[in-house]
């Protein structure tokens, strides 16, 4: 069993959690009464994109550091990130979550195009943690599990420095015989298998049940792009049977 998550009552006694909310008034002053159209048209200036690694305890410092992730992007992306930070740090959660959800329902098309996968997943996590709609939470969990699994797989590849050169003899073997992996699961028949196509059909059906399910579809489609080098894009390149393609 994983470590037990602390209750809200237990979290209230954590000084570090209170400390991470200090300075919220200044952040509120900067983002209250914002004009979304103006934020969509404003581009954040800077010399280069710099991703945060961890987060500063000081709320204002963390919000300011996050701006570097959005250099050259619309300011609405940083506003979206700021709302998530406020929610995660328990700053007026109900009010800020409603702003966050209204932002997505009103600007979903723009956010889907402008946010990277890191922030799309962060949005999914926020909906899962705070929305009352069980269906929406279940739909978005698909994206979180998908990306976290890929992160582990690609990180293991980095750790182990494994070659991705295809063994042609093994590839031919997969076309003719079953190769067992674990617990009754068998390997993917590279080039012809219909497993991912069928999964995509099911994913489309599930995600249609809520408008925000489009976040999951957007993430899945991005994984197929050659520039987003990962196991999905590599298998897409190796796929040969048109009627079983999943992209």
C-alpha positions, 0 to 999 in steps of 0.5 A: 500500500502507498503512504497514506495521504494526510487529511485536510485536518492534518495538513492544516497543522503543517507550517510549510503548507501555510508558508507556501501561501504567504504573499497570496495577496500580491498574486491576487492583485496581479491576476484579479479582474484580468481581461482574457482577450488581452492575455491571449494577445499579450506575449510574455517577453524574455531571452529564453525559455527556462523550466522550473525544477521543483518550486520555491517556497515563496509563492510570489517567487514561484509565480515569477519563476514560472513566467520563464516557462512561457517566454514567447507564449501568450500571457494567458498560459501563465495565468492558467499556471498561476491559478493551478499554483494557487489551488495547489497551495490551498489559496481560496481553493473554491473561488480559484477552482471556479476561475480555472474551470471557467477558463477551460470551458471558455477558452478550451480551443485556445488552451489546447493549441497553446499549452504544452503537455506538461501543463495539459497534464497539470490541468487534468490533475487539477480537474481530477483533484477538485471537480465533482463530476466523477465522469470527467475525473475518470476520463482525464485520468486516462491522460495522466496514466498514459503520460506517467507511464511514458515518462517512466519508459523513456526515463528508463531508456535514459538510465539504461542507455539502451539502443533502439536499433531494431532486431530484424529477426525478432521483428519477424518473430513477432509477426508469426508467433506470440511473445509472452511479456508478463502475467498473460500479456503478450508483445505487440505485433509491430507493423500490423497489430490492431490493439492501439487502433481499438484502444483509440476507438474506445478512447474517442468514445469515452472522451466524447461524454464530456467536452473537456475529454478533448484534452485527452485526445489532444495529448494522445495525438501529440504523442504521435508526432515525430518530433515528440520522440516516444514509443508511440511515435516510433511505433507509428513509424514502424506501422505498415498496415493502413487499416489498423493505424491508430493516428 
